[in-house]
C-alpha cells in the first residue's frame, strides 16, 4: 500500500468538500475517490485532471515519485 495523499485531503478540506462532493463532480464513485485519497488506488490521467480542476492544483502531482508525497512540490518560478 502507498502512503495516504495527505496533500489531497488538505486540498479537499480547504474547499470544505466531502469525499462525496468531489466524487460526484468528477463522475466517479465515492469509494473510488476515497481509495485515491488514501493511496490504495491511482487515478487515470482523465480522473486526475478532473480532480485537479475541482481542487485547483496541477494534476501531474499524482504521478510524481510514487504519488504519495505529503505535500505537492512548490514551484520555484
Helices and strands as residue ranges (DSSP letters): H 6-14, H 19-26, H 30-38, H 45-55, G 59-63
